[in-house]
């Protein structure tokens, strides 16, 4: 009886550890094929850069943990702040500022 229980616990631990390490794909090649080659590469590497669209960021990083709709810019363009609490398994918080649907600022800035 004890060995069956221990075997079940071991199996569960292995299963959970494998599921945590698996890389989830947030896009298909067909979905990103029309983006410029450099943007496709950034998405594949899980990187976000200034000028990327909302759609491109979702392909690169997935859905944000939180979205804050901000006051429009002085020019009247819509602004949003996207907060990612766990960027690609790093457990670091990143914030993206979108102005008119494109990344205008990333903070803290990613290390090169």
C-alpha atoms as one frame of an Amber mdcrd trajectory, in Angstrom:
protein
   0.000   0.000   0.000   2.776   2.401   0.970   4.755   1.705  -2.203   1.691
   2.420  -4.365   1.198   5.751  -2.639   4.871   6.687  -2.995   4.817   5.658
  -6.658   1.775   7.904  -7.209   3.442  10.860  -5.479   6.634  10.328  -7.502
   4.644  10.179 -10.756   2.779  13.383  -9.854   6.013  15.235  -9.033   7.602
  14.162 -12.328   4.499  15.129 -14.292   4.309  18.556 -12.664   8.008  19.254
 -13.171   7.781  18.382 -16.849   4.726  20.563 -17.382   6.443  23.543 -15.725
   9.473  23.270 -17.965   7.632  22.861 -21.258   7.760  25.871 -23.525   4.272
  26.918 -24.518   3.861  28.107 -28.073   1.776  31.247 -28.303   1.590  31.387
 -32.096   1.904  29.361 -35.251   4.394  30.099 -38.012   1.466  30.989 -40.251
   0.307  33.699 -37.801   3.644  35.543 -37.833   4.681  34.988 -41.479   3.590
  38.476 -42.618   5.663  40.304 -39.995   9.109  41.619 -40.964  11.831  38.945
 -40.525  13.429  40.768 -37.565  10.073  40.879 -35.744   9.493  37.185 -36.438
  12.886  36.407 -34.923  12.174  38.551 -31.845   8.875  36.739 -31.336  10.587
  33.345 -31.656  13.158  34.426 -29.046  10.472  35.759 -26.714  11.728  39.340
 -26.999   9.748  42.563 -27.109  11.072  45.731 -28.745   9.979  49.322 -29.184
   7.512  49.737 -32.021   6.013  46.250 -31.752   2.239  46.061 -32.007  -0.128
  44.676 -29.391  -0.547  41.519 -31.488   3.214  41.004 -31.849   3.742  41.428
 -28.093   1.025  38.860 -27.362   2.793  36.401 -29.651   6.153  37.077 -27.943
   5.087  37.207 -24.287   1.469  36.079 -24.177  -1.246  37.858 -22.235  -0.193
  40.376 -19.600  -0.965  39.919 -15.912  -2.659  43.316 -15.860  -3.662  46.078
 -18.291  -4.088  49.677 -17.162  -5.863  52.056 -19.530  -4.203  55.458 -19.136
  -5.197  58.973 -20.090  -4.679  59.658 -23.815  -1.401  61.270 -24.873  -1.204
  65.024 -25.503  -1.942  64.231 -29.152  -5.067  62.315 -28.115  -3.620  58.850
 -28.863  -4.761  55.953 -26.669  -2.297  54.739 -24.028  -2.110  51.479 -22.092
   0.309  50.027 -19.588   0.734  46.270 -19.717   2.236  44.586 -16.668   3.880
  41.174 -16.884   4.594  39.626 -13.494   6.455  36.596 -14.818   8.194  37.215
 -18.125   9.164  33.900 -19.718   9.849  32.194 -16.400  12.158  34.904 -15.033
   9.770  36.065 -12.283  10.738  39.654 -13.025   8.093  42.302 -13.490   8.135
  44.158 -16.801   5.907  47.024 -17.826   5.157  48.033 -21.377   3.720  51.387
 -22.364   1.667  51.295 -25.540   0.837  54.510 -27.357  -1.559  54.141 -30.259
  -1.154  50.350 -30.199   2.668  50.231 -30.341   5.309  49.724 -27.658   6.663
  53.155 -26.736   8.537  52.220 -23.551   9.735  49.103 -21.748  10.633  49.327
 -18.080  12.725  48.274 -16.473  14.738  48.117 -19.656  15.773  44.599 -20.679
  19.466  43.789 -20.375  21.140  43.306 -23.735
